[in-house]
Amino acid sequence: MGELDNDPSLGTFRTTRLAMEQGAHRLERGTTFFNANKELKHKNNWIFNWEIDTIKSVGHDYKKMSKSAVEWIKNKP
């Protein structure tokens, strides 16, 4: 997730009641999604091998996020 992806005015951003319950901006929604799934893991005793990462100094920019994602994947064991 982009550390600076906290401006809901960029790109298409859903503002329905249900969407806003997930968070006020994309960074918050990503964190909410991760935490909700981690909670489901505990509730159901499931395996949860997700990681969450925040890319510094990046906002709602698919090019920078894609570049960072490739580097992140390449450096995983």
Secondary structure, 3 states (H helix, E strand, C coil): CECCCCCCCCCCCCCCHHHHHHCCCHHHHHHHHHHHHHHHHHHHCCCCCCCCCCECCCCCCHHHHHHHHHHHHHCCC
